[in-house]
Amino acid sequence: MIEAIRDAHQDKQQIKRQLRKDFLTKRRQLPHEVWRQKNLAICDRLSNWQIFQQAQNILAFTSFRQEPDLSTLWQRFPEKNWGFARCIEKDLMWHQVAIADFSNQMQLGAFNILEPHPDLPPMDLGNIDLILIPAVAGDRQGYRLGYGGGFYDRWLPHSTGLKAGIIFDEFYVDELPHDPWDVPLDAIFTDSKALMLGLL
């Protein structure tokens, strides 16, 4: 019985690795102008979302490896309190970043990802309205496929705030393999869709 469970888990992880590889290859092949237009479409969709408009304390991410780029969004709404994460060993540490001074307050960090300077004030994680979450892919049940590092998997169960996954249309699928401990998203935004999964 234990061996069967272990084998099933290993099979699932192998499927995840192959899906991740395929999706990332497809994402890297997006022409730059197509990628740019998709980014703008996602930012427009989020800008018009009532929950985003009402949110004051927002956690976001900087684009890496041709992820959706949300910089247009925080540039449009610099008055909101924006938080970005640093990777500390196996954990995420969130800092408040002043958008008006964004370029000076961010630096290249772990994995060559743009992240906040460690001296910046921490975000109050007990008072978060909205979390914009990166993903390789997402499905109709709200499950996301991450990069395999487990940073968000470890952090999300302890987080507060509405959880919105941000992906391109091509990576929204019917079903992804997931584990019992995976936390489903409340919403998924793509360049053509706004899916309110946990908000129905």
C-alpha positions in Angstrom: 0.0 0.0 0.0 2.8 2.4 1.0 4.8 1.6 -2.1 1.7 2.2 -4.3 1.2 5.6 -2.8 4.9 6.4 -3.2 4.8 5.3 -6.8 1.7 7.3 -7.5 3.4 10.4 -6.0 6.5 9.9 -8.1 4.4 9.5 -11.2 2.6 12.7 -10.5 5.9 14.6 -9.9 7.2 13.3 -13.2 4.1 14.5 -15.0 4.5 17.9 -13.4 8.1 18.1 -14.5 7.2 17.3 -18.1 4.3 19.7 -18.1 6.5 22.4 -16.6 9.2 21.9 -19.2 6.7 21.9 -22.1 4.8 25.0 -20.9 8.0 27.0 -20.2 9.4 26.1 -23.7 6.1 27.3 -25.2 6.2 30.5 -23.2 9.8 31.3 -24.2 8.7 31.0 -27.9 6.2 33.9 -27.6 7.3 36.7 -29.9 8.2 39.8 -27.8 5.5 42.0 -29.3 2.8 39.3 -28.6 4.2 39.0 -25.0 4.0 42.8 -24.6 0.4 43.0 -25.8 -0.6 40.1 -23.5 0.9 41.9 -20.6 -1.1 45.0 -21.3 -4.3 43.0 -21.7 -3.8 41.4 -18.3 -3.0 44.8 -16.7 -6.2 46.3 -18.2 -8.3 43.4 -17.0 -6.9 43.7 -13.5 -7.3 47.5 -13.5 -11.0 47.1 -14.2 -11.6 44.4 -11.5 -13.6 45.8 -8.6 -11.7 43.8 -6.1 -8.4 45.2 -7.3 -9.7 48.7 -7.4 -10.8 48.4 -3.7 -7.6 46.6 -2.6 -5.0 48.8 -0.8 -2.4 46.3 0.3 -1.3 44.1 -2.6 1.5 41.5 -3.0 2.9 41.1 -6.5 5.8 39.7 -8.5 8.4 40.9 -11.0 8.5 39.2 -14.4 11.1 36.4 -14.8 11.6 34.1 -17.8 8.9 35.8 -19.9 6.3 35.6 -17.1 3.4 38.1 -17.4 4.8 41.6 -16.6 2.6 43.6 -14.3 4.8 46.7 -14.1 2.2 48.7 -16.0 -0.3 47.9 -13.2 1.8 49.2 -10.3 2.9 52.2 -12.4 -0.8 53.1 -12.9 -1.6 52.7 -9.2 1.5 53.9 -7.2 -0.7 55.0 -4.3 -1.5 51.4 -3.3 0.8 49.6 -0.9 2.8 47.2 -3.0 4.8 44.3 -1.6 7.4 42.1 -3.4 9.2 39.0 -2.1 12.8 38.1 -1.5 13.7 34.4 -1.5 15.5 33.6 1.8 16.7 30.0 1.7 13.3 28.2 1.2 11.0 31.0 2.3 9.5 34.2 0.9 10.1 37.5 2.8 7.8 40.3 1.7 8.8 44.0 1.7 6.9 47.2 1.0 8.3 49.0 -2.1 7.7 52.6 -3.0 6.7 52.6 -6.6 8.0 56.1 -7.1 11.5 54.9 -6.2 11.1 51.3 -7.6 14.3 51.2 -9.6 16.4 52.1 -6.5 14.6 49.9 -4.1 14.9 46.7 -6.1 18.0 44.6 -6.9 18.8 41.3 -8.6 18.6 38.5 -6.0 18.2 34.8 -5.9 17.8 33.1 -9.2 18.5 36.5 -10.9 15.0 37.7 -10.1 14.4 41.4 -9.3 13.6 41.6 -5.6 13.4 44.3 -2.8 16.4 45.6 -1.0 16.6 43.8 2.4 16.5 47.1 4.3 13.1 48.0 3.1 10.2 47.7 5.6 8.3 44.4 5.8 4.8 44.2 4.6 2.1 43.6 7.2 1.0 40.1 6.1 -2.0 40.1 8.4 -3.5 43.0 6.4 -3.2 41.9 2.8 -6.2 42.4 0.4 -4.9 40.8 -2.7 -2.1 38.5 -3.8 -1.1 38.4 -7.5 0.7 35.0 -7.9 3.0 33.8 -10.7 2.5 30.4 -12.2 3.6 28.3 -15.1 0.0 27.2 -15.7 -3.4 27.1 -14.0 -6.6 25.0 -14.3 -10.4 25.2 -13.9 -10.3 24.1 -10.3 -7.8 26.9 -9.4 -4.8 24.8 -9.0 -1.5 26.2 -10.3 1.7 24.6 -11.6 4.7 26.4 -10.2 8.4 26.2 -10.9 9.1 23.3 -8.6 10.9 25.3 -5.9 7.9 25.1 -3.6 8.2 28.7 -2.3 4.5 29.6 -2.9 3.4 26.1 -1.9 5.0 26.5 1.5 3.8 30.1 2.0 0.3 30.2 0.6 -1.4 28.0 3.3 -0.4 30.7 5.9 -1.3 33.7 3.8 -4.3 36.1 4.0 -5.9 38.0 1.1 -7.6 36.9 -2.0 -5.3 34.8 -4.3 -5.2 35.5 -8.0 -3.0 33.6 -10.4 -1.6 35.4 -13.4 -0.9 33.5 -16.6 -1.3 33.7 -20.3 -4.2 32.2 -22.1 -2.1 29.3 -23.5 -1.4 28.0 -20.0 -5.0 27.9 -18.7 -5.9 24.2 -18.9 -8.8 21.9 -17.9 -6.9 20.0 -15.2 -3.4 19.9 -13.7 -2.0 17.2 -11.3 -2.2 18.5 -7.8 -1.4 17.3 -4.2 -3.7 17.4 -1.1 -1.7 20.2 0.4 -2.0 22.5 -2.7 -4.0 25.7 -2.0 -6.4 26.5 -4.9 -6.5 30.1 -6.2 -9.6 32.3 -5.8 -9.2 33.7 -9.3 -7.1 33.4 -12.4 -6.4 36.2 -14.8 -5.2 35.7 -18.4 -5.0 38.1 -21.3 -8.6 37.3 -22.3 -10.2 35.9 -19.2 -11.1 36.8 -15.6 -12.1 33.6 -13.8 -13.6 33.9 -10.4 -13.0 30.4 -9.1 -13.3 30.6 -5.3 -15.6 33.7 -5.5 -18.6 32.0 -7.0 
